[in-house]
Amino acid sequence: MSDELRTKTTTAFGWAVGGQLSNQIIGFVITLVLARLLTPKEFGLASLVMVVNLIGQVFIDAGISSGLIRKKTVNDTELSSFFYLNVIIGVFLMLLVFLTSSIIAGIFESENLAPLLQLSSVQFFISSLGLMPMVFLKRDIDFRFLSQLDVGINVTSGIITIILALLGFGVYSLIFRSIVSGLINVWFLWKKTPWRPGWVFSYSSIKPTLNYSTGILGIGIVNIVSEKFSTILIGKFFSIATIGIFERAANTRGLILKNFGPLFNKVFFPVLSKIQDDEVRLRSYYLKAIQMVSLLVVFSMAILFLFSDTLIYYLYGKQWMEAAPMLKVLCLAGLVLPISNINLNLFMVKGKSRFLMSYEFGKHIISAIIMLIAISFGMKSFLYSLVGIAYLFFFMNITLTYIKFNFSIQDQLLAFASKLAPALILVLIIEYVILPNTASLKYALVVAPLFAIAYFTVAFLMDKELFFLIKKMVEPKFRQITKRIAYYF
């Protein structure tokens, strides 16, 4: 990798990590407050609205951002054409959801859902306006601005949401947060980006990218529906309040999975795209991505597993305790989910989006069948079916990576297992020998740091190369922070 690309990668990763951690802390604090102001049922309603919004957002992007980031050069005609196409899609989705809101609400037998969907539908139009400037910044690997923007949006929208919840707006406070976030995001993206669309639309200029993006669109639809299929099933077979409890467990796990996994993908996808023709470097960076993600995700899932009761009780309150056993089971599945995402990103880098769409579609049909069967036996069986699905697809993905690109199955498994083994041993010792059976903040504050020290010590002794790689990436940022602190003191 050239020095310039290495520098950009390190800088981007540093800002992405900093932004992601800041957003985690901010979002965490906001969630703590809202969990004590709103009920599980209100969170359940918001989750159903979010399912509709996420599916719509996939259509707005339609794989266009990945297609444009992957291209070495783009012209103004192509960018302008995609901008207008996005706006048309955004308006169409807004009207579609608004007009069908009563039908969707009827499926879940909830009259309160329809007005929430109607209000939320405006997000589709807002989001369509911000896609092109976002593409510009990602192509330039400018994650400094994107990270700063995300933090600013999180703080502003979070404060507004808490105020609205205190004023008694209930679930509407959560819907307004999404709308406010979208407006702020679009405003600052356009202020940062010098490009403006021209009065031109050319289908021929966007057709090649659309051919690639169609596969990404299909993958996105299948992935979102599959990801939120559990929420849909719970809403249909159980109560909306049960959705809120399940989502509390899933979102607590998501503090890790929805941050570290996408964080690495966000940084490594543009980087891997630039070296896609160099098989040796591509394989090396791919394995390093698995190792780095595994290191952090395995540690985080172990912490959540060990202290699920304590975390739920002290963070969210007694009314959310039903989420604790759910969180424990979801953590078992969470160990491998980010690795599977990295596997699939490799196919997008290689331009195999259409094949990937078919592959993902087949996987999610299997997933849906398993979940439909499991949920008929109750919530516990349903949760364990999610674990089985995660590991089935994990092994399928690494096998396919070997078949298509000749990336060693053994190397892929070792990159993950070398981080899992020390955590597994430590968790078994702590779970069955040390920890009490009840929520205990005192034990958590003592045991968690000891677990962290033991885990990272063993992991880095087993993989010294990864230690020096992380050290090399972190040191420049650490020096910069140290200089700033020294300047002020």
SULDA-V472171 format. One record per residue. N is the residue number from 0. SS is DSSP state (A for helix, B for strand, O for the rest). Layout:
n:N ss:SS
n:N ss:SS
This chain:
n:0 ss:O
n:1 ss:O
n:2 ss:A
n:3 ss:A
n:4 ss:A
n:5 ss:A
n:6 ss:A
n:7 ss:A
n:8 ss:A
n:9 ss:A
n:10 ss:A
n:11 ss:A
n:12 ss:A
n:13 ss:A
n:14 ss:A
n:15 ss:A
n:16 ss:A
n:17 ss:A
n:18 ss:A
n:19 ss:A
n:20 ss:A
n:21 ss:A
n:22 ss:A
n:23 ss:A
n:24 ss:A
n:25 ss:A
n:26 ss:A
n:27 ss:A
n:28 ss:A
n:29 ss:A
n:30 ss:A
n:31 ss:A
n:32 ss:A
n:33 ss:A
n:34 ss:A
n:35 ss:A
n:36 ss:A
n:37 ss:O
n:38 ss:O
n:39 ss:A
n:40 ss:A
n:41 ss:A
n:42 ss:A
n:43 ss:A
n:44 ss:A
n:45 ss:A
n:46 ss:A
n:47 ss:A
n:48 ss:A
n:49 ss:A
n:50 ss:A
n:51 ss:A
n:52 ss:A
n:53 ss:A
n:54 ss:A
n:55 ss:A
n:56 ss:A
n:57 ss:A
n:58 ss:A
n:59 ss:A
n:60 ss:A
n:61 ss:O
n:62 ss:O
n:63 ss:A
n:64 ss:A
n:65 ss:A
n:66 ss:A
n:67 ss:A
n:68 ss:A
n:69 ss:A
n:70 ss:O
n:71 ss:O
n:72 ss:O
n:73 ss:O
n:74 ss:O
n:75 ss:A
n:76 ss:A
n:77 ss:A
n:78 ss:A
n:79 ss:A
n:80 ss:A
n:81 ss:A
n:82 ss:A
n:83 ss:A
n:84 ss:A
n:85 ss:A
n:86 ss:A
n:87 ss:A
n:88 ss:A
n:89 ss:A
n:90 ss:A
n:91 ss:A
n:92 ss:A
n:93 ss:A
n:94 ss:A
n:95 ss:A
n:96 ss:A
n:97 ss:A
n:98 ss:A
n:99 ss:A
n:100 ss:A
n:101 ss:A
n:102 ss:A
n:103 ss:A
n:104 ss:A
n:105 ss:A
n:106 ss:A
n:107 ss:O
n:108 ss:O
n:109 ss:O
n:110 ss:O
n:111 ss:A
n:112 ss:A
n:113 ss:A
n:114 ss:A
n:115 ss:A
n:116 ss:A
n:117 ss:A
n:118 ss:A
n:119 ss:A
n:120 ss:O
n:121 ss:A
n:122 ss:A
n:123 ss:A
n:124 ss:A
n:125 ss:A
n:126 ss:A
n:127 ss:A
n:128 ss:A
n:129 ss:O
n:130 ss:A
n:131 ss:A
n:132 ss:A
n:133 ss:A
n:134 ss:A
n:135 ss:A
n:136 ss:A
n:137 ss:A
n:138 ss:A
n:139 ss:O
n:140 ss:O
n:141 ss:O
n:142 ss:A
n:143 ss:A
n:144 ss:A
n:145 ss:A
n:146 ss:A
n:147 ss:A
n:148 ss:A
n:149 ss:A
n:150 ss:A
n:151 ss:A
n:152 ss:A
n:153 ss:A
n:154 ss:A
n:155 ss:A
n:156 ss:A
n:157 ss:A
n:158 ss:A
n:159 ss:A
n:160 ss:A
n:161 ss:A
n:162 ss:A
n:163 ss:A
n:164 ss:A
n:165 ss:A
n:166 ss:O
n:167 ss:O
n:168 ss:O
n:169 ss:O
n:170 ss:O
n:171 ss:A
n:172 ss:A
n:173 ss:A
n:174 ss:A
n:175 ss:A
n:176 ss:A
n:177 ss:A
n:178 ss:A
n:179 ss:A
n:180 ss:A
n:181 ss:A
n:182 ss:A
n:183 ss:A
n:184 ss:A
n:185 ss:A
n:186 ss:A
n:187 ss:A
n:188 ss:A
n:189 ss:A
n:190 ss:A
n:191 ss:A
n:192 ss:O
n:193 ss:O
n:194 ss:O
n:195 ss:O
n:196 ss:O
n:197 ss:O
n:198 ss:O
n:199 ss:O
n:200 ss:O
n:201 ss:O
n:202 ss:A
n:203 ss:A
n:204 ss:A
n:205 ss:A
n:206 ss:A
n:207 ss:A
n:208 ss:A
n:209 ss:A
n:210 ss:A
n:211 ss:A
n:212 ss:A
n:213 ss:A
n:214 ss:A
n:215 ss:A
n:216 ss:A
n:217 ss:A
n:218 ss:A
n:219 ss:A
n:220 ss:A
n:221 ss:A
n:222 ss:A
n:223 ss:A
n:224 ss:A
n:225 ss:A
n:226 ss:A
n:227 ss:A
n:228 ss:A
n:229 ss:A
n:230 ss:A
n:231 ss:A
n:232 ss:A
n:233 ss:A
n:234 ss:A
n:235 ss:A
n:236 ss:A
n:237 ss:O
n:238 ss:O
n:239 ss:A
n:240 ss:A
n:241 ss:A
n:242 ss:A
n:243 ss:A
n:244 ss:A
n:245 ss:A
n:246 ss:A
n:247 ss:A
n:248 ss:A
n:249 ss:A
n:250 ss:A
n:251 ss:A
n:252 ss:A
n:253 ss:A
n:254 ss:A
n:255 ss:A
n:256 ss:A
n:257 ss:A
n:258 ss:A
n:259 ss:A
n:260 ss:A
n:261 ss:A
n:262 ss:A
n:263 ss:A
n:264 ss:A
n:265 ss:A
n:266 ss:A
n:267 ss:A
n:268 ss:A
n:269 ss:A
n:270 ss:A
n:271 ss:A
n:272 ss:A
n:273 ss:A
n:274 ss:O
n:275 ss:O
n:276 ss:O
n:277 ss:O
n:278 ss:A
n:279 ss:A
n:280 ss:A
n:281 ss:A
n:282 ss:A
n:283 ss:A
n:284 ss:A
n:285 ss:A
n:286 ss:A
n:287 ss:A
n:288 ss:A
n:289 ss:A
n:290 ss:A
n:291 ss:A
n:292 ss:A
n:293 ss:A
n:294 ss:A
n:295 ss:A
n:296 ss:A
n:297 ss:A
n:298 ss:A
n:299 ss:A
n:300 ss:A
n:301 ss:A
n:302 ss:A
n:303 ss:A
n:304 ss:A
n:305 ss:A
n:306 ss:O
n:307 ss:A
n:308 ss:A
n:309 ss:A
n:310 ss:A
n:311 ss:A
n:312 ss:A
n:313 ss:A
n:314 ss:A
n:315 ss:A
n:316 ss:O
n:317 ss:A
n:318 ss:A
n:319 ss:A
n:320 ss:O
n:321 ss:O
n:322 ss:A
n:323 ss:A
n:324 ss:A
n:325 ss:A
n:326 ss:A
n:327 ss:A
n:328 ss:A
n:329 ss:A
n:330 ss:A
n:331 ss:A
n:332 ss:A
n:333 ss:A
n:334 ss:A
n:335 ss:A
n:336 ss:A
n:337 ss:A
n:338 ss:A
n:339 ss:A
n:340 ss:A
n:341 ss:A
n:342 ss:A
n:343 ss:A
n:344 ss:A
n:345 ss:A
n:346 ss:A
n:347 ss:A
n:348 ss:A
n:349 ss:O
n:350 ss:O
n:351 ss:O
n:352 ss:A
n:353 ss:A
n:354 ss:A
n:355 ss:A
n:356 ss:A
n:357 ss:A
n:358 ss:A
n:359 ss:A
n:360 ss:A
n:361 ss:A
n:362 ss:A
n:363 ss:A
n:364 ss:A
n:365 ss:A
n:366 ss:A
n:367 ss:A
n:368 ss:A
n:369 ss:A
n:370 ss:A
n:371 ss:A
n:372 ss:A
n:373 ss:A
n:374 ss:A
n:375 ss:O
n:376 ss:O
n:377 ss:O
n:378 ss:A
n:379 ss:A
n:380 ss:A
n:381 ss:A
n:382 ss:A
n:383 ss:A
n:384 ss:A
n:385 ss:A
n:386 ss:A
n:387 ss:A
n:388 ss:A
n:389 ss:A
n:390 ss:A
n:391 ss:A
n:392 ss:A
n:393 ss:A
n:394 ss:A
n:395 ss:A
n:396 ss:A
n:397 ss:A
n:398 ss:A
n:399 ss:A
n:400 ss:A
n:401 ss:A
n:402 ss:A
n:403 ss:A
n:404 ss:A
n:405 ss:O
n:406 ss:O
n:407 ss:O
n:408 ss:A
n:409 ss:A
n:410 ss:A
n:411 ss:A
n:412 ss:A
n:413 ss:A
n:414 ss:A
n:415 ss:A
n:416 ss:A
n:417 ss:A
n:418 ss:A
n:419 ss:A
n:420 ss:A
n:421 ss:A
n:422 ss:A
n:423 ss:A
n:424 ss:A
n:425 ss:A
n:426 ss:A
n:427 ss:A
n:428 ss:A
n:429 ss:A
n:430 ss:A
n:431 ss:A
n:432 ss:A
n:433 ss:A
n:434 ss:O
n:435 ss:O
n:436 ss:O
n:437 ss:O
n:438 ss:O
n:439 ss:O
n:440 ss:A
n:441 ss:A
n:442 ss:A
n:443 ss:A
n:444 ss:A
n:445 ss:A
n:446 ss:A
n:447 ss:A
n:448 ss:A
n:449 ss:A
n:450 ss:A
n:451 ss:A
n:452 ss:A
n:453 ss:A
n:454 ss:A
n:455 ss:A
n:456 ss:A
n:457 ss:A
n:458 ss:A
n:459 ss:A
n:460 ss:A
n:461 ss:A
n:462 ss:O
n:463 ss:A
n:464 ss:A
n:465 ss:A
n:466 ss:A
n:467 ss:A
n:468 ss:A
n:469 ss:A
n:470 ss:A
n:471 ss:A
n:472 ss:A
n:473 ss:A
n:474 ss:A
n:475 ss:A
n:476 ss:A
n:477 ss:A
n:478 ss:A
n:479 ss:A
n:480 ss:A
n:481 ss:A
n:482 ss:A
n:483 ss:A
n:484 ss:A
n:485 ss:A
n:486 ss:A
n:487 ss:A
n:488 ss:O
